[in-house]
């Protein structure tokens, strides 16, 4: 079963993904994957309050802001899914300043 988990994550290496975790949804580019961990580049916690939503500048309210990459243990990841294009565009703008059309 562990090998199927590696395959699921490996399929997304290099892509901007949404990881659903116990602390919320994290958007970032999946950099690497092994049997126990994934490394995500420029991860941002997606937050929503009422009719407004956006990204925290990291993966926690009190952690270092704008981390270049973070290593996540797979035990804390519920699932990983493709990210909606409008969210990818917002992530690119938040992490690079580039506005996509």
LINFEN-V787826 format. One record per residue. N is the residue number from 1. SS is DSSP state (@ for helix, = for strand, . for the rest). Layout:
BEGIN
n-><N | N>
ss-><SS | SS>
END
This chain:
BEGIN
n-><1 | 2 | 3 | 4 | 5 | 6 | 7 | 8 | 9 | 10 | 11 | 12 | 13 | 14 | 15 | 16 | 17 | 18 | 19 | 20 | 21 | 22 | 23 | 24 | 25 | 26 | 27 | 28 | 29 | 30 | 31 | 32 | 33 | 34 | 35 | 36 | 37 | 38 | 39 | 40 | 41 | 42 | 43 | 44 | 45 | 46 | 47 | 48 | 49 | 50 | 51 | 52 | 53 | 54 | 55 | 56 | 57 | 58 | 59 | 60 | 61 | 62 | 63 | 64 | 65 | 66 | 67 | 68 | 69 | 70 | 71 | 72 | 73 | 74 | 75 | 76 | 77 | 78 | 79 | 80 | 81 | 82 | 83 | 84 | 85 | 86 | 87 | 88 | 89 | 90 | 91 | 92 | 93 | 94 | 95 | 96 | 97 | 98 | 99 | 100 | 101>
ss-><. | @ | @ | @ | @ | @ | @ | @ | @ | @ | . | . | . | . | . | = | = | = | = | = | = | . | . | = | = | = | = | = | = | = | = | = | = | . | . | . | = | = | = | = | = | = | = | = | = | = | = | = | = | . | . | = | = | = | = | . | . | . | . | . | . | . | . | . | . | . | . | . | = | = | = | = | = | @ | @ | @ | = | = | = | = | = | = | . | . | @ | @ | @ | @ | @ | @ | @ | @ | @ | @ | @ | @ | . | . | . | . | .>
END
